[in-house]
Amino acid sequence: MTPQARAQAAIDILDEVVAAARDAGAAADVIVQRYFRTRRYAGSKDRRAVRELVYAAIRRSGERPDSGRAALVGLAEEQPELAALFDGSMHGPPPIAANEASAGASEVPLWLAPQLSGFGLLDRAPLDLRVNRLKAKRADITIADAAPTPHAPDGLRLPEGVQVEKLPEWETGLIEVQDEGSQLVTLACAAEPGMKVVDFCAGAGGKTLGLAAQMADRGVITACDADRARLSRLAPRAERAGVTIVETRLLDGGRESEALGDLIGAADLVVVDAPCSGTGTWRRNPEARWRLTPDRLARVVALQARLLDVAAELVKPGGVLVHIVCSLLDEEGVGQAEAFLARHPGWAAEPIALPAGRPHGPGLRLTPSDDGTDGFFVARLKAPC
């Protein structure tokens, strides 16, 4: 591919990404993979160059652009060498017209700028692993160029681009891909061997497996989710990790209590890693900024509150409910925890001691700028005895 053709390919992909963000379609990574699957003529250097253009344009624009061309024209305003590729040559983009509309530059959507600016949400996210302490110690892992993460005791950080699933350590269950921040908020749960634990929004089970390792695979974890496809991925992951204490339950959204009647008032620990805006993970998924709207935020905040209330019924007297969101918005973090405590007299927030993060209201917050992790809020809420 010529440099001009690469620029046009980036525009074509960005058009699809913009449409998918508007219509709740596929993620950018999926769109990029799908694009090149039908264009075998593109070599590895072509694919890498086009992908870099796509993500540079996405990261530059906090607001959803009108089109892929507007996104790349905006980037070209800052890169003269890119602007020169808009020359109308074969397979390349037409010249940039005078006063042509372009995407503006911003870190976050303007309506969220007062809350989210300055958190480093456009920095490149690292590739972190969690060493599975059921099978190995961090010192035993000798992956080339791996280094201990700054804070998490079981964390390793790899160079960008490593294909983790091809490593023998992954195939044998010695490691799992997990951001250091996710490892730390799992540690905040303080799960212990023999506990009865409910992972209320388990998804594909990343935190479930971390909890099982904390528990030395002794006790029981009931991993729940309303997404059948995501929950189905947990069983093979648990088998690979050597985890035997996990049972799964598929929930019916809006009727969760019906599937959990036998657990009411029985759990030592309930973890609610609720659906959220995902603002804390925008380093990894920058086009997600284009998907979030005030209406969608209001819906997930209401859902979080409802799930916390349902989960609270499962906690035994003196037990703990842990509220986790990969968000930096106070509506989902500190505000959600404070609202829960106001609705549930007798419950109290417990202090959290982690090697990173800062106290934030009744919980603790991790940020990319301060901790080098994804953004998280976590609160430990203790039930009355």
Beta strands, then each sheet from edge to edge (+ up, - down):
strand 1: 127-131
strand 2: 147-148
strand 3: 155-158
strand 4: 175-177
strand 5: 196-199
strand 6: 220-225
strand 7: 246-250
strand 8: 267-273
strand 9: 315-325
strand 10: 348-350
strand 11: 358-360
strand 12: 363-366
strand 13: 376-382
sheet 1: 2+ 3- 1+ 4-
sheet 2: 7+ 6+ 5+ 8+ 9+ 13- 10+
sheet 3: 7+ 6+ 5+ 8+ 9+ 13- 12+ 11-
end
